[in-house]
Amino acid sequence: MMNFRQRMGWVAVALFLLLSVTVAYYVFEIISLEQVQRDGIDSLALPPAVSAHLPPLPLWAWASVFLVPYLQLFLFLFSCTRADPRAVGYCILPVCIFLLCSRRGTAKSTNQRAGLLLHM
């Protein structure tokens, strides 16, 4: 039997996903289609005034800036649907920080770790 917290968690997950789909549809379908029909295909580029203030980051960096908080909120809402209240609070942000920090290691430390794994 589900308790009140679990039911509200499922309602929050459903509303979050519905809102996500609605926003994505609005941004990618309605706004883009209206701009293309009005101004042509070149109108989808960012205006120079906007792009001058944005740092020149690659696409994967911009995607991670928006996706990490989105996934963090989704995982928090999803964790509220668990039966065990101690399991609430899945976090993706510490995992991302750990992966970024572990990739910054030098080649020497990577070789040392690989050597240790071979000797075990």
Secondary structure, DSSP 8 states (H G I E B T S, - for coil): ---HHHHHHHHHHHHHHHHHHHHHHIIIIIIHHHHHHHH-GGGGS--HHHHTTS----HHHHHHHHHHHHHHHHHHHHHTTSS-GGG----SHHHHHHHHHHHTS-HHHHHHHHHHHHH-
